[in-house]
Structure formats: C-alpha cells, structure tokens
Amino acid sequence: MTTLASGPILSAWIGVPLGVATLLLVAAHVALLSRVEMPESRRRIRRVNAWIMLVTIPVAIYAFCVASPAAPRAFALSWMAVLGLVAIVLMLACMDMLNTLRLHRAEQREVRRGFIESLSRRAARAGAAIDPPSVGAGDTHDHT
C-alpha cells in the first residue's frame, strides 16, 4: 500500500512535459505582448503578470514532481511559494480587470463628449439654437 508520504504528488513523466508546454505558451505570450496594440498600462500589468507566471511554473513543477511529504520542510516551503506566487498572479489579474474598467469608462466619456459636440455642430449648421426648456413652457391653458 502506498501512502502520500512515499513520494511526490505527481510523476515527473507527466508533470514536467505539462510544465514545459505551459512555460513555452507563457513565453510566447510575453513575446507577443510587444506586438499587439494595447494601452501601455495594460501592457505593463500583463507583462509583469506573465513574468511572475514564468517563475511560478517551475516552482509548481518542483512542488508537484520533486518535493515529497517525506521531506516536510521542502514540501511545505515549495507549496507556500506556489500559493504566494499564485496569489500575486491573481492580484495582478484583478488589477488588470480594474484597469480595463478604468480605460472603458474613459473611452465612454470620450465617445459621449464627441457625440455632444457633433450634435452641437449639426444644430449650429442648421441654424437652430439648442435652448433649455423654459419653466412653464408646457402650460397652455389660462388660469383666470
């Protein structure tokens, strides 16, 4: 009967190829970030996040495929490092989400501003003045 303490959680024959494939995908993502058109703030957050992932993946491979519960100190330290790095990746993903929301709101304000300016120009060309409604303008009957 095998127990959890007898060896690593995952066989290196499975974990290492999966980890290497993931490393290659994240490295390709880092390389493509500079070629894609996006706001610089978004690019910076995503670049930092990708570099943290490039550090996290080998640590996770070690935790899954090398660290054994039979060596509790190395096992605990490796898993604490994995959890800390994943927490940082999630925090950066949340920052990216909030930054995207900020960029979207700024773009909405700009579109609204352009729309209002366009309406004002059209009204001026047509010779119409856009006046605010006067108080009591809808009052057509006499109160005598």
N, CA, C and O atoms as a GROMACS GRO file, in nm:
protein
  576
    1MET      N    1   0.084  -0.118   0.000
    1MET     CA    2   0.000   0.000   0.000
    1MET      C    3   0.089   0.125   0.000
    1MET      O    4   0.180   0.137   0.081
    2THR      N    5   0.060   0.215  -0.091
    2THR     CA    6   0.138   0.338  -0.096
    2THR      C    7   0.064   0.448  -0.020
    2THR      O    8  -0.059   0.455  -0.018
    3THR      N    9   0.143   0.530   0.042
    3THR     CA   10   0.085   0.644   0.114
    3THR      C   11   0.130   0.772   0.048
    3THR      O   12   0.220   0.773  -0.036
    4LEU      N   13   0.068   0.881   0.088
    4LEU     CA   14   0.104   1.011   0.033
    4LEU      C   15   0.249   1.047   0.067
    4LEU      O   16   0.315   1.116  -0.011
    5ALA      N   17   0.297   1.002   0.180
    5ALA     CA   18   0.431   1.036   0.226
    5ALA      C   19   0.540   0.959   0.152
    5ALA      O   20   0.658   0.983   0.177
    6SER      N   21   0.504   0.868   0.063
    6SER     CA   22   0.605   0.786  -0.002
    6SER      C   23   0.675   0.855  -0.119
    6SER      O   24   0.781   0.808  -0.161
    7GLY      N   25   0.622   0.962  -0.171
    7GLY     CA   26   0.688   1.029  -0.284
    7GLY      C   27   0.613   1.154  -0.327
    7GLY      O   28   0.517   1.195  -0.262
    8PRO      N   29   0.658   1.213  -0.436
    8PRO     CA   30   0.593   1.335  -0.486
    8PRO      C   31   0.446   1.311  -0.523
    8PRO      O   32   0.403   1.197  -0.540
    9ILE      N   33   0.373   1.418  -0.536
    9ILE     CA   34   0.231   1.410  -0.568
    9ILE      C   35   0.207   1.361  -0.710
    9ILE      O   36   0.114   1.285  -0.734
   10LEU      N   37   0.291   1.404  -0.803
   10LEU     CA   38   0.271   1.374  -0.944
   10LEU      C   39   0.399   1.319  -1.003
   10LEU      O   40   0.509   1.361  -0.967
   11SER      N   41   0.385   1.225  -1.093
   11SER     CA   42   0.501   1.169  -1.161
   11SER      C   43   0.567   1.276  -1.248
   11SER      O   44   0.500   1.354  -1.314
   12ALA      N   45   0.700   1.276  -1.246
   12ALA     CA   46   0.774   1.373  -1.328
   12ALA      C   47   0.749   1.349  -1.477
   12ALA      O   48   0.760   1.441  -1.557
   13TRP      N   49   0.715   1.227  -1.514
   13TRP     CA   50   0.688   1.195  -1.655
   13TRP      C   51   0.562   1.267  -1.705
   13TRP      O   52   0.546   1.290  -1.825
   14ILE      N   53   0.475   1.302  -1.614
   14ILE     CA   54   0.353   1.375  -1.651
   14ILE      C   55   0.371   1.525  -1.627
   14ILE      O   56   0.341   1.607  -1.714
   15GLY      N   57   0.422   1.560  -1.509
   15GLY     CA   58   0.428   1.700  -1.468
   15GLY      C   59   0.527   1.785  -1.546
   15GLY      O   60   0.496   1.899  -1.581
   16VAL      N   61   0.644   1.732  -1.573
   16VAL     CA   62   0.748   1.812  -1.640
   16VAL      C   63   0.709   1.847  -1.784
   16VAL      O   64   0.722   1.963  -1.822
   17PRO      N   65   0.661   1.752  -1.865
   17PRO     CA   66   0.619   1.792  -2.001
   17PRO      C   67   0.505   1.894  -2.000
   17PRO      O   68   0.504   1.988  -2.080
   18LEU      N   69   0.409   1.877  -1.909
   18LEU     CA   70   0.300   1.974  -1.899
   18LEU      C   71   0.353   2.111  -1.858
   18LEU      O   72   0.311   2.214  -1.911
   19GLY      N   73   0.445   2.112  -1.763
   19GLY     CA   74   0.504   2.238  -1.718
   19GLY      C   75   0.585   2.306  -1.826
   19GLY      O   76   0.578   2.428  -1.841
   20VAL      N   77   0.662   2.229  -1.901
   20VAL     CA   78   0.743   2.286  -2.010
   20VAL      C   79   0.652   2.343  -2.119
   20VAL      O   80   0.678   2.451  -2.172
   21ALA      N   81   0.545   2.270  -2.153
   21ALA     CA   82   0.450   2.321  -2.253
   21ALA      C   83   0.387   2.452  -2.205
   21ALA      O   84   0.371   2.545  -2.283
   22THR      N   85   0.351   2.458  -2.077
   22THR     CA   86   0.292   2.580  -2.021
   22THR      C   87   0.394   2.693  -2.022
   22THR      O   88   0.360   2.807  -2.054
   23LEU      N   89   0.518   2.663  -1.988
   23LEU     CA   90   0.625   2.764  -1.993
   23LEU      C   91   0.640   2.821  -2.134
   23LEU      O   92   0.654   2.942  -2.151
   24LEU      N   93   0.636   2.734  -2.234
   24LEU     CA   94   0.650   2.780  -2.372
   24LEU      C   95   0.533   2.869  -2.413
   24LEU      O   96   0.552   2.969  -2.482
   25LEU      N   97   0.413   2.833  -2.371
   25LEU     CA   98   0.296   2.915  -2.403
   25LEU      C   99   0.305   3.053  -2.338
   25LEU      O  100   0.277   3.154  -2.402
   26VAL      N  101   0.344   3.057  -2.211
   26VAL     CA  102   0.355   3.185  -2.142
   26VAL      C  103   0.469   3.268  -2.202
   26VAL      O  104   0.457   3.390  -2.215
   27ALA      N  105   0.580   3.203  -2.238
   27ALA     CA  106   0.691   3.275  -2.302
   27ALA      C  107   0.648   3.333  -2.437
   27ALA      O  108   0.687   3.445  -2.471
   28ALA      N  109   0.569   3.259  -2.513
   28ALA     CA  110   0.517   3.311  -2.640
   28ALA      C  111   0.425   3.430  -2.614
   28ALA      O  112   0.426   3.528  -2.689
   29HIS      N  113   0.345   3.421  -2.509
   29HIS     CA  114   0.258   3.532  -2.471
   29HIS      C  115   0.340   3.657  -2.440
   29HIS      O  116   0.304   3.767  -2.483
   30VAL      N  117   0.448   3.641  -2.365
   30VAL     CA  118   0.536   3.755  -2.332
   30VAL      C  119   0.594   3.815  -2.460
   30VAL      O  120   0.599   3.937  -2.475
   31ALA      N  121   0.636   3.730  -2.552
   31ALA     CA  122   0.696   3.778  -2.677
   31ALA      C  123   0.593   3.852  -2.763
   31ALA      O  124   0.628   3.950  -2.830
   32LEU      N  125   0.469   3.808  -2.761
   32LEU     CA  126   0.367   3.870  -2.845
   32LEU      C  127   0.308   3.997  -2.784
   32LEU      O  128   0.246   4.077  -2.854
   33LEU      N  129   0.328   4.017  -2.655
   33LEU     CA  130   0.272   4.136  -2.590
   33LEU      C  131   0.321   4.266  -2.653
   33LEU      O  132   0.246   4.363  -2.663
   34SER      N  133   0.446   4.269  -2.696
   34SER     CA  134   0.500   4.392  -2.753
   34SER      C  135   0.449   4.419  -2.894
   34SER      O  136   0.458   4.532  -2.943
   35ARG      N  137   0.395   4.318  -2.961
   35ARG     CA  138   0.348   4.334  -3.099
   35ARG      C  139   0.200   4.370  -3.108
   35ARG      O  140   0.154   4.419  -3.211
   36VAL      N  141   0.127   4.347  -3.001
   36VAL     CA  142  -0.017   4.373  -3.001
   36VAL      C  143  -0.044   4.516  -2.959
   36VAL      O  144   0.018   4.567  -2.865
   37GLU      N  145  -0.137   4.581  -3.029
   37GLU     CA  146  -0.170   4.720  -2.994
   37GLU      C  147  -0.263   4.720  -2.873
   37GLU      O  148  -0.372   4.662  -2.876
   38MET      N  149  -0.219   4.786  -2.766
   38MET     CA  150  -0.299   4.800  -2.644
   38MET      C  151  -0.243   4.916  -2.564
   38MET      O  152  -0.129   4.957  -2.584
   39PRO      N  153  -0.323   4.968  -2.472
   39PRO     CA  154  -0.273   5.076  -2.388
   39PRO      C  155  -0.151   5.031  -2.307
   39PRO      O  156  -0.141   4.915  -2.266
   40GLU      N  157  -0.060   5.123  -2.286
   40GLU     CA  158   0.066   5.089  -2.217
   40GLU      C  159   0.041   5.040  -2.075
   40GLU      O  160   0.113   4.951  -2.028
   41SER      N  161  -0.057   5.095  -2.006
   41SER     CA  162  -0.085   5.049  -1.869
   41SER      C  163  -0.125   4.902  -1.869
   41SER      O  164  -0.083   4.826  -1.781
   42ARG      N  165  -0.205   4.861  -1.964
   42ARG     CA  166  -0.247   4.720  -1.974
   42ARG      C  167  -0.127   4.632  -2.008
   42ARG      O  168  -0.111   4.523  -1.953
   43ARG      N  169  -0.042   4.680  -2.099
   43ARG     CA  170   0.076   4.601  -2.140
   43ARG      C  171   0.170   4.579  -2.020
   43ARG      O  172   0.223   4.469  -2.002
   44ARG      N  173   0.190   4.684  -1.939
   44ARG     CA  174   0.279   4.671  -1.823
   44ARG      C  175   0.226   4.568  -1.724
   44ARG      O  176   0.301   4.482  -1.676
   45ILE      N  177   0.098   4.576  -1.692
   45ILE     CA  178   0.040   4.480  -1.596
   45ILE      C  179   0.052   4.339  -1.650
   45ILE      O  180   0.091   4.248  -1.577
   46ARG      N  181   0.019   4.319  -1.776
   46ARG     CA  182   0.022   4.184  -1.834
   46ARG      C  183   0.165   4.131  -1.846
   46ARG      O  184   0.188   4.011  -1.831
   47ARG      N  185   0.259   4.219  -1.873
   47ARG     CA  186   0.398   4.176  -1.882
   47ARG      C  187   0.449   4.129  -1.745
   47ARG      O  188   0.512   4.024  -1.734
   48VAL      N  189   0.422   4.207  -1.642
   48VAL     CA  190   0.465   4.168  -1.507
   48VAL      C  191   0.398   4.037  -1.467
   48VAL      O  192   0.462   3.948  -1.410
   49ASN      N  193   0.269   4.025  -1.496
   49ASN     CA  194   0.197   3.903  -1.462
   49ASN      C  195   0.257   3.782  -1.533
   49ASN      O  196   0.272   3.675  -1.473
   50ALA      N  197   0.291   3.798  -1.660
   50ALA     CA  198   0.350   3.686  -1.735
   50ALA      C  199   0.485   3.646  -1.678
   50ALA      O  200   0.516   3.527  -1.670
   51TRP      N  201   0.567   3.744  -1.638
   51TRP     CA  202   0.697   3.711  -1.578
   51TRP      C  203   0.680   3.639  -1.445
   51TRP      O  204   0.756   3.548  -1.413
   52ILE      N  205   0.581   3.680  -1.366
   52ILE     CA  206   0.555   3.610  -1.240
   52ILE      C  207   0.511   3.466  -1.270
   52ILE      O  208   0.549   3.373  -1.199
   53MET      N  209   0.431   3.448  -1.375
   53MET     CA  210   0.390   3.312  -1.414
   53MET      C  211   0.511   3.229  -1.457
   53MET      O  212   0.518   3.109  -1.427
   54LEU      N  213   0.605   3.293  -1.526
   54LEU     CA  214   0.725   3.218  -1.569
   54LEU      C  215   0.807   3.172  -1.449
   54LEU      O  216   0.880   3.073  -1.459
   55VAL      N  217   0.797   3.242  -1.338
   55VAL     CA  218   0.864   3.198  -1.215
   55VAL      C  219   0.780   3.093  -1.143
   55VAL      O  220   0.832   2.997  -1.086
   56THR      N  221   0.649   3.111  -1.146
   56THR     CA  222   0.558   3.022  -1.074
   56THR      C  223   0.559   2.880  -1.130
   56THR      O  224   0.556   2.784  -1.054
   57ILE      N  225   0.564   2.867  -1.261
   57ILE     CA  226   0.553   2.735  -1.324
   57ILE      C  227   0.665   2.640  -1.280
   57ILE      O  228   0.635   2.527  -1.241
   58PRO      N  229   0.793   2.679  -1.284
   58PRO     CA  230   0.896   2.585  -1.237
   58PRO      C  231   0.883   2.553  -1.087
   58PRO      O  232   0.911   2.440  -1.045
   59VAL      N  233   0.841   2.652  -1.008
   59VAL     CA  234   0.822   2.625  -0.864
   59VAL      C  235   0.709   2.524  -0.846
   59VAL      O  236   0.719   2.435  -0.762
   60ALA      N  237   0.601   2.538  -0.924
   60ALA     CA  238   0.491   2.443  -0.916
   60ALA      C  239   0.534   2.304  -0.964
   60ALA      O  240   0.493   2.203  -0.906
   61ILE      N  241   0.615   2.298  -1.068
   61ILE     CA  242   0.666   2.168  -1.114
   61ILE      C  243   0.747   2.102  -1.003
   61ILE      O  244   0.733   1.982  -0.978
   62TYR      N  245   0.832   2.180  -0.936
   62TYR     CA  246   0.909   2.126  -0.824
   62TYR      C  247   0.815   2.075  -0.714
   62TYR      O  248   0.834   1.965  -0.662
   63ALA      N  249   0.714   2.156  -0.680
   63ALA     CA  250   0.623   2.118  -0.572
   63ALA      C  251   0.546   1.990  -0.606
   63ALA      O  252   0.526   1.904  -0.520
   64PHE      N  253   0.503   1.978  -0.730
   64PHE     CA  254   0.427   1.859  -0.771
   64PHE      C  255   0.514   1.736  -0.793
   64PHE      O  256   0.478   1.626  -0.752
   65CYS      N  257   0.629   1.755  -0.858
   65CYS     CA  258   0.704   1.640  -0.909
   65CYS      C  259   0.830   1.604  -0.831
   65CYS      O  260   0.884   1.494  -0.848
   66VAL      N  261   0.880   1.693  -0.746
   66VAL     CA  262   1.005   1.665  -0.676
   66VAL      C  263   0.984   1.663  -0.526
   66VAL      O  264   1.026   1.568  -0.459
   67ALA      N  265   0.920   1.766  -0.473
   67ALA     CA  266   0.902   1.776  -0.328
   67ALA      C  267   0.814   1.661  -0.279
   67ALA      O  268   0.711   1.628  -0.339
   68SER      N  269   0.857   1.602  -0.173
   68SER     CA  270   0.785   1.488  -0.118
   68SER      C  271   0.743   1.518   0.026
   68SER      O  272   0.817   1.582   0.100
   69PRO      N  273   0.626   1.472   0.064
   69PRO     CA  274   0.585   1.488   0.204
   69PRO      C  275   0.681   1.421   0.301
   69PRO      O  276   0.679   1.449   0.421
   70ALA      N  277   0.766   1.331   0.250
   70ALA     CA  278   0.865   1.267   0.334
   70ALA      C  279   0.969   1.368   0.383
   70ALA      O  280   1.032   1.348   0.487
   71ALA      N  281   0.987   1.477   0.309
   71ALA     CA  282   1.075   1.587   0.349
   71ALA      C  283   0.983   1.707   0.377
   71ALA      O  284   0.965   1.792   0.290
   72PRO      N  285   0.926   1.714   0.496
   72PRO     CA  286   0.820   1.811   0.524
   72PRO      C  287   0.861   1.957   0.505
   72PRO      O  288   0.780   2.039   0.461
   73ARG      N  289   0.985   1.991   0.538
   73ARG     CA  290   1.028   2.131   0.526
   73ARG      C  291   1.028   2.176   0.380
   73ARG      O  292   0.970   2.280   0.348
   74ALA      N  293   1.092   2.100   0.292
   74ALA     CA  294   1.097   2.135   0.149
   74ALA      C  295   0.957   2.132   0.088
   74ALA      O  296   0.923   2.216   0.005
   75PHE      N  297   0.876   2.035   0.129
   75PHE     CA  298   0.740   2.023   0.078
   75PHE      C  299   0.658   2.146   0.117
   75PHE      O  300   0.591   2.206   0.032
   76ALA      N  301   0.663   2.184   0.243
   76ALA     CA  302   0.585   2.299   0.291
   76ALA      C  303   0.634   2.429   0.228
   76ALA      O  304   0.554   2.512   0.187
   77LEU      N  305   0.764   2.448   0.221
   77LEU     CA  306   0.818   2.570   0.163
   77LEU      C  307   0.784   2.582   0.014
   77LEU      O  308   0.749   2.690  -0.034
   78SER      N  309   0.793   2.473  -0.058
   78SER     CA  310   0.761   2.479  -0.201
   78SER      C  311   0.614   2.511  -0.223
   78SER      O  312   0.580   2.590  -0.312
   79TRP      N  313   0.526   2.451  -0.144
   79TRP     CA  314   0.384   2.479  -0.160
   79TRP      C  315   0.347   2.619  -0.112
   79TRP      O  316   0.257   2.682  -0.168
   80MET      N  317   0.414   2.669  -0.010
   80MET     CA  318   0.391   2.807   0.033
   80MET      C  319   0.433   2.904  -0.077
   80MET      O  320   0.366   3.004  -0.102
   81ALA      N  321   0.544   2.874  -0.144
   81ALA     CA  322   0.590   2.959  -0.254
   81ALA      C  323   0.490   2.956  -0.370
   81ALA      O  324   0.460   3.060  -0.429
   82VAL      N  325   0.440   2.836  -0.402
   82VAL     CA  326   0.341   2.825  -0.510
   82VAL      C  327   0.216   2.906  -0.476
   82VAL      O  328   0.167   2.982  -0.559
   83LEU      N  329   0.165   2.890  -0.356
   83LEU     CA  330   0.045   2.963  -0.315
   83LEU      C  331   0.068   3.114  -0.316
   83LEU      O  332  -0.020   3.189  -0.359
   84GLY      N  333   0.183   3.159  -0.268
   84GLY     CA  334   0.214   3.302  -0.269
   84GLY      C  335   0.222   3.358  -0.410
   84GLY      O  336   0.170   3.465  -0.438
   85LEU      N  337   0.289   3.285  -0.498
   85LEU     CA  338   0.302   3.331  -0.636
   85LEU      C  339   0.168   3.331  -0.710
   85LEU      O  340   0.139   3.423  -0.787
   86VAL      N  341   0.086   3.229  -0.686
   86VAL     CA  342  -0.047   3.225  -0.748
   86VAL      C  343  -0.132   3.341  -0.695
   86VAL      O  344  -0.209   3.400  -0.771
   87ALA      N  345  -0.118   3.374  -0.568
   87ALA     CA  346  -0.192   3.488  -0.511
   87ALA      C  347  -0.148   3.619  -0.580
   87ALA      O  348  -0.231   3.705  -0.607
   88ILE      N  349  -0.019   3.633  -0.608
   88ILE     CA  350   0.030   3.752  -0.677
   88ILE      C  351  -0.025   3.757  -0.819
   88ILE      O  352  -0.064   3.864  -0.867
   89VAL      N  353  -0.029   3.642  -0.887
   89VAL     CA  354  -0.083   3.636  -1.023
   89VAL      C  355  -0.231   3.677  -1.021
   89VAL      O  356  -0.275   3.753  -1.107
   90LEU      N  357  -0.307   3.627  -0.924
   90LEU     CA  358  -0.448   3.664  -0.914
   90LEU      C  359  -0.466   3.813  -0.882
   90LEU      O  360  -0.556   3.877  -0.936
   91MET      N  361  -0.381   3.867  -0.796
   91MET     CA  362  -0.388   4.009  -0.764
   91MET      C  363  -0.361   4.094  -0.889
   91MET      O  364  -0.430   4.193  -0.913
   92LEU      N  365  -0.262   4.054  -0.968
   92LEU     CA  366  -0.232   4.127  -1.091
   92LEU      C  367  -0.346   4.113  -1.193
   92LEU      O  368  -0.374   4.207  -1.267
   93ALA      N  369  -0.411   3.998  -1.195
   93ALA     CA  370  -0.527   3.981  -1.284
   93ALA      C  371  -0.640   4.074  -1.241
   93ALA      O  372  -0.708   4.132  -1.327
   94CYS      N  373  -0.661   4.090  -1.112
   94CYS     CA  374  -0.762   4.184  -1.063
   94CYS      C  375  -0.724   4.328  -1.097
   94CYS      O  376  -0.810   4.408  -1.134
   95MET      N  377  -0.596   4.360  -1.086
   95MET     CA  378  -0.550   4.494  -1.126
   95MET      C  379  -0.576   4.517  -1.275
   95MET      O  380  -0.616   4.627  -1.314
   96ASP      N  381  -0.554   4.416  -1.356
   96ASP     CA  382  -0.579   4.426  -1.500
   96ASP      C  383  -0.727   4.449  -1.526
   96ASP      O  384  -0.764   4.529  -1.612
   97MET      N  385  -0.811   4.379  -1.451
   97MET     CA  386  -0.955   4.396  -1.467
   97MET      C  387  -0.997   4.539  -1.429
   97MET      O  388  -1.074   4.601  -1.502
   98LEU      N  389  -0.948   4.590  -1.318
   98LEU     CA  390  -0.982   4.726  -1.276
   98LEU      C  391  -0.928   4.830  -1.374
   98LEU      O  392  -0.993   4.930  -1.401
   99ASN      N  393  -0.810   4.805  -1.426
   99ASN     CA  394  -0.752   4.896  -1.526
   99ASN      C  395  -0.836   4.896  -1.654
   99ASN      O  396  -0.858   5.001  -1.713
  100THR      N  397  -0.882   4.778  -1.695
  100THR     CA  398  -0.967   4.769  -1.813
  100THR      C  399  -1.097   4.845  -1.791
  100THR      O  400  -1.145   4.914  -1.881
  101LEU      N  401  -1.154   4.834  -1.672
  101LEU     CA  402  -1.275   4.908  -1.638
  101LEU      C  403  -1.249   5.059  -1.644
  101LEU      O  404  -1.332   5.135  -1.695
  102ARG      N  405  -1.135   5.103  -1.592
  102ARG     CA  406  -1.098   5.245  -1.597
  102ARG      C  407  -1.084   5.293  -1.741
  102ARG      O  408  -1.133   5.400  -1.775
  103LEU      N  409  -1.017   5.214  -1.825
  103LEU     CA  410  -0.999   5.251  -1.965
  103LEU      C  411  -1.134   5.256  -2.038
  103LEU      O  412  -1.156   5.344  -2.122
  104HIS      N  413  -1.222   5.163  -2.007
  104HIS     CA  414  -1.354   5.160  -2.069
  104HIS      C  415  -1.435   5.284  -2.033
  104HIS      O  416  -1.499   5.344  -2.119
  105ARG      N  417  -1.432   5.322  -1.906
  105ARG     CA  418  -1.505   5.443  -1.863
  105ARG      C  419  -1.450   5.568  -1.929
  105ARG      O  420  -1.526   5.655  -1.969
  106ALA      N  421  -1.319   5.578  -1.942
  106ALA     CA  422  -1.258   5.693  -2.008
  106ALA      C  423  -1.300   5.698  -2.155
  106ALA      O  424  -1.328   5.805  -2.209
  107GLU      N  425  -1.305   5.583  -2.220
  107GLU     CA  426  -1.346   5.576  -2.360
  107GLU      C  427  -1.494   5.614  -2.374
  107GLU      O  428  -1.531   5.682  -2.470
  108GLN      N  429  -1.577   5.570  -2.281
  108GLN     CA  430  -1.719   5.607  -2.285
  108GLN      C  431  -1.737   5.759  -2.272
  108GLN      O  432  -1.816   5.818  -2.345
  109ARG      N  433  -1.662   5.821  -2.180
  109ARG     CA  434  -1.669   5.967  -2.164
  109ARG      C  435  -1.629   6.037  -2.294
  109ARG      O  436  -1.692   6.135  -2.333
  110GLU      N  437  -1.526   5.988  -2.359
  110GLU     CA  438  -1.478   6.048  -2.483
  110GLU      C  439  -1.582   6.034  -2.594
  110GLU      O  440  -1.604   6.128  -2.670
  111VAL      N  441  -1.646   5.919  -2.604
  111VAL     CA  442  -1.749   5.898  -2.706
  111VAL      C  443  -1.867   5.990  -2.679
  111VAL      O  444  -1.920   6.052  -2.772
  112ARG      N  445  -1.910   6.002  -2.553
  112ARG     CA  446  -2.019   6.092  -2.518
  112ARG      C  447  -1.985   6.237  -2.553
  112ARG      O  448  -2.067   6.309  -2.610
  113ARG      N  449  -1.864   6.278  -2.519
  113ARG     CA  450  -1.820   6.414  -2.548
  113ARG      C  451  -1.822   6.440  -2.699
  113ARG      O  452  -1.868   6.546  -2.743
  114GLY      N  453  -1.774   6.347  -2.777
  114GLY     CA  454  -1.774   6.361  -2.922
  114GLY      C  455  -1.916   6.366  -2.979
  114GLY      O  456  -1.943   6.441  -3.072
  115PHE      N  457  -2.004   6.286  -2.923
  115PHE     CA  458  -2.142   6.284  -2.969
  115PHE      C  459  -2.210   6.418  -2.942
  115PHE      O  460  -2.281   6.469  -3.029
  116ILE      N  461  -2.190   6.474  -2.826
  116ILE     CA  462  -2.250   6.603  -2.790
  116ILE      C  463  -2.193   6.713  -2.879
  116ILE      O  464  -2.267   6.800  -2.925
  117GLU      N  465  -2.062   6.711  -2.904
  117GLU     CA  466  -2.002   6.812  -2.992
  117GLU      C  467  -2.056   6.800  -3.134
  117GLU      O  468  -2.080   6.902  -3.199
  118SER      N  469  -2.077   6.678  -3.181
  118SER     CA  470  -2.132   6.656  -3.314
  118SER      C  471  -2.275   6.710  -3.323
  118SER      O  472  -2.310   6.774  -3.422
  119LEU      N  473  -2.356   6.684  -3.223
  119LEU     CA  474  -2.492   6.737  -3.221
  119LEU      C  475  -2.493   6.889  -3.219
  119LEU      O  476  -2.574   6.951  -3.287
  120SER      N  477  -2.404   6.949  -3.143
  120SER     CA  478  -2.397   7.095  -3.136
  120SER      C  479  -2.357   7.154  -3.270
  120SER      O  480  -2.414   7.255  -3.312
  121ARG      N  481  -2.261   7.093  -3.338
  121ARG     CA  482  -2.220   7.141  -3.470
  121ARG      C  483  -2.332   7.130  -3.572
  121ARG      O  484  -2.354   7.221  -3.651
  122ARG      N  485  -2.406   7.019  -3.570
  122ARG     CA  486  -2.518   7.000  -3.662
  122ARG      C  487  -2.626   7.103  -3.637
  122ARG      O  488  -2.684   7.158  -3.731
  123ALA      N  489  -2.654   7.129  -3.511
  123ALA     CA  490  -2.757   7.227  -3.478
  123ALA      C  491  -2.713   7.366  -3.522
  123ALA      O  492  -2.796   7.443  -3.571
  124ALA      N  493  -2.588   7.399  -3.505
  124ALA     CA  494  -2.538   7.530  -3.546
  124ALA      C  495  -2.543   7.545  -3.697
  124ALA      O  496  -2.577   7.652  -3.748
  125ARG      N  497  -2.510   7.438  -3.771
  125ARG     CA  498  -2.517   7.444  -3.917
  125ARG      C  499  -2.661   7.460  -3.965
  125ARG      O  500  -2.686   7.527  -4.066
  126ALA      N  501  -2.754   7.399  -3.895
  126ALA     CA  502  -2.895   7.406  -3.935
  126ALA      C  503  -2.957   7.539  -3.892
  126ALA      O  504  -3.070   7.570  -3.929
  127GLY      N  505  -2.883   7.617  -3.816
  127GLY     CA  506  -2.933   7.747  -3.772
  127GLY      C  507  -3.022   7.739  -3.651
  127GLY      O  508  -3.081   7.839  -3.610
  128ALA      N  509  -3.031   7.625  -3.594
  128ALA     CA  510  -3.115   7.610  -3.475
  128ALA      C  511  -3.030   7.630  -3.352
  128ALA      O  512  -2.913   7.593  -3.347
  129ALA      N  513  -3.092   7.688  -3.256
  129ALA     CA  514  -3.024   7.705  -3.128
  129ALA      C  515  -3.084   7.604  -3.031
  129ALA      O  516  -3.205   7.586  -3.025
  130ILE      N  517  -2.999   7.542  -2.958
  130ILE     CA  518  -3.047   7.447  -2.858
  130ILE      C  519  -3.064   7.524  -2.729
  130ILE      O  520  -2.967   7.556  -2.660
  131ASP      N  521  -3.188   7.554  -2.697
  131ASP     CA  522  -3.219   7.628  -2.575
  131ASP      C  523  -3.274   7.532  -2.472
  131ASP      O  524  -3.346   7.438  -2.506
  132PRO      N  525  -3.240   7.554  -2.346
  132PRO     CA  526  -3.301   7.472  -2.243
  132PRO      C  527  -3.449   7.504  -2.233
  132PRO      O  528  -3.487   7.620  -2.254
  133PRO      N  529  -3.534   7.409  -2.202
  133PRO     CA  530  -3.677   7.436  -2.192
  133PRO      C  531  -3.703   7.538  -2.082
  133PRO      O  532  -3.644   7.533  -1.974
  134SER      N  533  -3.796   7.631  -2.112
  134SER     CA  534  -3.829   7.732  -2.013
  134SER      C  535  -3.932   7.678  -1.915
  134SER      O  536  -4.007   7.586  -1.946
  135VAL      N  537  -3.934   7.737  -1.800
  135VAL     CA  538  -4.027   7.694  -1.697
  135VAL      C  539  -4.167   7.732  -1.740
  135VAL      O  540  -4.192   7.847  -1.776
  136GLY      N  541  -4.256   7.638  -1.735
  136GLY     CA  542  -4.395   7.664  -1.769
  136GLY      C  543  -4.422   7.663  -1.918
  136GLY      O  544  -4.529   7.705  -1.960
  137ALA      N  545  -4.329   7.617  -1.999
  137ALA     CA  546  -4.348   7.616  -2.144
  137ALA      C  547  -4.462   7.523  -2.184
  137ALA      O  548  -4.525   7.545  -2.288
  138GLY      N  549  -4.489   7.424  -2.108
  138GLY     CA  550  -4.595   7.330  -2.141
  138GLY      C  551  -4.730   7.377  -2.089
  138GLY      O  552  -4.830   7.308  -2.107
  139ASP      N  553  -4.734   7.489  -2.026
  139ASP     CA  554  -4.857   7.543  -1.969
  139ASP      C  555  -4.931   7.620  -2.077
  139ASP      O  556  -4.894   7.733  -2.106
  140THR      N  557  -5.035   7.564  -2.139
  140THR     CA  558  -5.106   7.632  -2.248
  140THR      C  559  -5.243   7.683  -2.209
  140THR      O  560  -5.302   7.761  -2.284
  141HIS      N  561  -5.294   7.643  -2.098
  141HIS     CA  562  -5.427   7.693  -2.061
  141HIS      C  563  -5.418   7.810  -1.965
  141HIS      O  564  -5.319   7.827  -1.895
  142ASP      N  565  -5.522   7.889  -1.962
  142ASP     CA  566  -5.527   8.011  -1.883
  142ASP      C  567  -5.583   7.981  -1.745
  142ASP      O  568  -5.679   7.905  -1.732
  143HIS      N  569  -5.523   8.041  -1.643
  143HIS     CA  570  -5.565   8.016  -1.506
  143HIS      C  571  -5.657   8.124  -1.454
  143HIS      O  572  -5.668   8.139  -1.332
  144THR      N  573  -5.724   8.200  -1.536
  144THR     CA  574  -5.811   8.308  -1.486
  144THR      C  575  -5.946   8.265  -1.449
  144THR      O  576  -6.028   8.347  -1.406
   0.00000   0.00000   0.00000
